Amino acid sequence: PEYYSAIKALDALDKKDIQEMKSFAKPPPLVEVVLNAVCLLMGKKETWDESKKLLNDMKFLDNLKEYDKEALAQNAKLTQKLQKYIKREDFVPAAVSKVSSAANSLCMWVRAMDIYGRVSRTIEPKKESLRAAEAKQADAESALAIKEAELKKVQDRVASLRSKLKKEEEKSKKLEDDMETATIRLGRAEKLMGGLGGEAVRWQKASEILQADIGFVVGNIIIAGGFIA
């Protein structure tokens, strides 16, 4: 929250506010202290001359808004140096605002950077642990995806084999049914053939008797003719 309040305060600054600070031939001590703290964070010498150079930079406010907070969080030495300003009893908005509203906005920005740097550095190990945990989770999810893909292949293979087995079982059942039907038909055919075989014997005997009778037909006719005569 303090960081966003500081950015909002910077947004409220305009050229007149910057001109107000540049116009000081010898700035009020507290204004100079604030600008020296800004110079420290910007990597400049902590002097009024360097401060005026920063104020003359057309991109001064933009540079403050785009300041690399993450780099500051990694720079424990710089934040430690900054404490000589932060720990001053008068380095607070309530005191600075009585001297200069523009310097007050810069004071808020410096304090916000200090808080961000120190807090971010304390939670960095937690961030690192989180990144490590997320990396492990990603690896685990990747391994799980591979295993799931392998399982899917096995399941598809099993499903295919089950489908083939079902078709083979259906073929086997049909063959069994066809065999049973053929067996029944064969039994009926054998019975029919057996019956026809008996008839064939009877027909053969009748044929032999008839053939014998034919042999006596002529004689029987002559004898019959004699009786008639």
Protein Blocks (a to p, Z undefined) as FASTA:
>chain_A
ZZmmmmmmmmmpcfklmmmmmmpmbacfklmmmmmmmmmmnopacdfklmmmmmmpmklm
mmmmmpcfklmmmmmmlmmmmmmmmmpmklcfklmmmmomklmmmmmmmmmmmmmmmmmm
mmmmmmmmmmmmmmmmmmmmmmmmmmmmmmmmmmmmmmmmmmmmmmmmmmmmmmmmmmmm
mmmmmmmmmmmmmmmmmmmmmmmmmmmmmmmmmmmmmmmmmmmmmmmZZ
